[in-house]
Amino acid sequence: MIHSSMGAMHLVAALAAILLGLAVILLPKGRAPHRLLGLAYSFAMLVTCISALLLYGMTGHFGLFHFFAVLCLVYVALGVAQAILRRGDWMRRHLTWMGWSYIGLLAATATEASIRFPFFRHLTNGQTFMLGGAIAAVFLVAGWLMMPRWTRIALARFSPALNPR
């Protein structure tokens, strides 16, 4: 349930980021569509994270979700900076930072969606926190295990003109 216009903006931006991020992942790297949709993803993540920092309905104070929103903002900023500055092994760093921002987005989405299921409404705040943490941990471990493979595949899909090897 959406309780405010800020909550609605957060939801729309997060859904846009999920779709844009998926498109960026699937598109060939380094070409105009990847860059354009990548910028749109970065903007959607900026709106998602900033709006998350302005929502306090669940706890009434700065909490774990807010900490992860700040962390995700850092990941997106570092990922975009790599593509702009293009120093050293920038592609690998860009893929890593942006990849983690997307994994974090999916983890937050799965956590938020699961704790809103009617089945879990009987849980105490502590139990809800534990459930959310377990779901996020599953996504983070899966990302940690899969990131090297995803990075290799993505680097192989860069156009040769952009590949420094």
C-alpha positions as CSV (number, residue, x, y, z in Angstrom):
1,M,0.0,0.0,0.0
2,I,1.3,3.5,-0.9
3,H,0.9,6.0,1.9
4,S,2.3,9.2,0.3
5,S,3.3,10.8,-3.0
6,M,6.9,10.2,-2.0
7,G,6.2,6.5,-1.6
8,A,4.5,6.5,-5.1
9,M,7.5,8.2,-6.6
10,H,9.8,5.7,-4.9
11,L,7.8,2.8,-6.3
12,V,7.6,4.1,-9.9
13,A,11.4,4.9,-9.9
14,A,12.3,1.5,-8.5
15,L,10.1,-0.3,-11.1
16,A,11.7,1.8,-13.8
17,A,15.2,1.0,-12.5
18,I,14.4,-2.7,-12.5
19,L,13.2,-2.6,-16.2
20,L,16.0,-0.3,-17.4
21,G,18.6,-2.3,-15.6
22,L,17.5,-5.5,-17.2
23,A,17.6,-3.8,-20.6
24,V,21.1,-2.5,-20.0
25,I,22.2,-6.0,-18.9
26,L,20.8,-7.6,-22.0
27,L,22.0,-5.0,-24.6
28,P,25.4,-5.2,-26.2
29,K,27.8,-3.1,-24.1
30,G,29.4,0.2,-25.2
31,R,26.8,1.1,-27.9
32,A,24.4,4.1,-27.9
33,P,21.3,2.2,-26.6
34,H,23.4,0.8,-23.7
35,R,24.7,4.2,-22.8
36,L,21.3,5.9,-23.1
37,L,19.4,3.3,-21.1
38,G,22.3,3.2,-18.6
39,L,21.9,6.9,-18.0
40,A,18.2,6.4,-17.5
41,Y,18.9,3.5,-15.1
42,S,21.3,5.7,-13.2
43,F,18.7,8.5,-12.9
44,A,16.0,6.1,-11.8
45,M,18.4,4.7,-9.2
46,L,19.2,8.2,-8.0
47,V,15.4,9.0,-7.6
48,T,14.8,5.6,-6.0
49,C,17.6,6.0,-3.4
50,I,16.9,9.6,-2.6
51,S,13.2,8.9,-2.2
52,A,14.1,5.9,0.0
53,L,16.0,8.3,2.3
54,L,12.9,10.4,2.7
55,L,10.6,7.6,3.7
56,Y,10.4,6.8,7.5
57,G,7.0,5.2,7.8
58,M,8.3,1.7,8.7
59,T,10.6,2.6,11.6
60,G,10.2,6.3,12.2
61,H,14.0,6.8,12.0
62,F,17.0,6.2,9.9
63,G,17.3,2.4,9.5
64,L,18.9,-0.4,7.6
65,F,17.0,0.3,4.4
66,H,18.3,3.9,4.5
67,F,21.9,2.7,5.0
68,F,21.6,0.4,1.9
69,A,20.1,3.3,-0.1
70,V,23.2,5.4,0.7
71,L,25.4,2.4,-0.2
72,C,23.5,1.9,-3.5
73,L,23.9,5.6,-4.3
74,V,27.7,5.2,-3.8
75,Y,27.7,2.1,-6.1
76,V,25.9,4.0,-8.9
77,A,28.1,7.0,-8.6
78,L,31.3,4.9,-8.7
79,G,29.9,2.9,-11.7
80,V,29.0,6.1,-13.7
81,A,32.4,7.7,-12.7
82,Q,34.3,4.7,-14.2
83,A,32.5,5.1,-17.6
84,I,33.2,8.8,-17.6
85,L,36.8,8.8,-16.5
86,R,37.9,5.6,-18.3
87,R,41.1,5.0,-16.5
88,G,42.9,1.7,-16.2
89,D,40.6,-1.3,-16.0
90,W,37.5,0.9,-16.0
91,M,35.2,-1.5,-17.7
92,R,35.6,-4.2,-15.1
93,R,35.1,-1.6,-12.3
94,H,32.1,-0.1,-14.1
95,L,30.5,-3.5,-14.5
96,T,31.2,-4.5,-10.9
97,W,29.8,-1.3,-9.4
98,M,26.7,-1.1,-11.6
99,G,26.2,-4.9,-11.2
100,W,26.2,-4.5,-7.4
101,S,23.8,-1.6,-7.6
102,Y,21.3,-3.8,-9.6
103,I,21.7,-6.8,-7.3
104,G,21.1,-4.4,-4.3
105,L,18.0,-3.1,-6.1
106,L,16.7,-6.7,-6.7
107,A,17.5,-7.6,-3.1
108,A,15.6,-4.6,-1.7
109,T,12.7,-5.3,-4.1
110,A,12.4,-8.9,-3.0
111,T,12.7,-8.0,0.6
112,E,10.0,-5.3,0.4
113,A,7.7,-7.4,-1.6
114,S,8.0,-10.4,0.7
115,I,7.3,-8.6,3.9
116,R,4.1,-7.1,2.4
117,F,2.6,-10.6,1.7
118,P,-0.4,-11.1,3.9
119,F,1.1,-14.4,5.0
120,F,3.8,-12.5,6.9
121,R,1.6,-9.9,8.5
122,H,1.5,-11.8,11.8
123,L,5.3,-11.4,12.2
124,T,6.8,-9.2,14.9
125,N,9.1,-6.3,13.8
126,G,12.1,-8.4,14.8
127,Q,10.9,-11.4,12.8
128,T,10.1,-9.2,9.8
129,F,13.7,-7.8,10.0
130,M,15.1,-11.3,10.1
131,L,13.0,-12.4,7.1
132,G,14.1,-9.3,5.1
133,G,17.7,-9.9,6.1
134,A,17.6,-13.5,5.0
135,I,16.0,-12.7,1.6
136,A,18.6,-9.9,1.0
137,A,21.4,-12.3,2.0
138,V,20.3,-14.8,-0.5
139,F,20.4,-12.2,-3.3
140,L,23.8,-10.9,-2.1
141,V,25.4,-14.4,-1.9
142,A,24.0,-15.3,-5.3
143,G,25.4,-12.0,-6.7
144,W,28.8,-12.6,-5.1
145,L,28.9,-16.1,-6.6
146,M,27.7,-15.0,-10.1
147,M,29.5,-11.7,-10.5
148,P,32.8,-13.0,-11.8
149,R,31.0,-15.0,-14.5
150,W,28.7,-12.1,-15.4
151,T,31.6,-9.8,-15.6
152,R,33.5,-12.1,-18.0
153,I,30.5,-12.4,-20.3
154,A,29.9,-8.7,-20.3
155,L,33.5,-7.9,-21.0
156,A,33.4,-10.3,-23.9
157,R,30.4,-8.4,-25.3
158,F,32.1,-5.0,-25.5
159,S,32.9,-3.9,-29.0
160,P,36.6,-4.4,-29.8
161,A,37.2,-0.7,-30.3
162,L,36.3,-0.2,-26.6
163,N,38.1,-3.2,-25.2
164,P,41.6,-2.3,-24.0
165,R,42.9,-5.8,-24.2
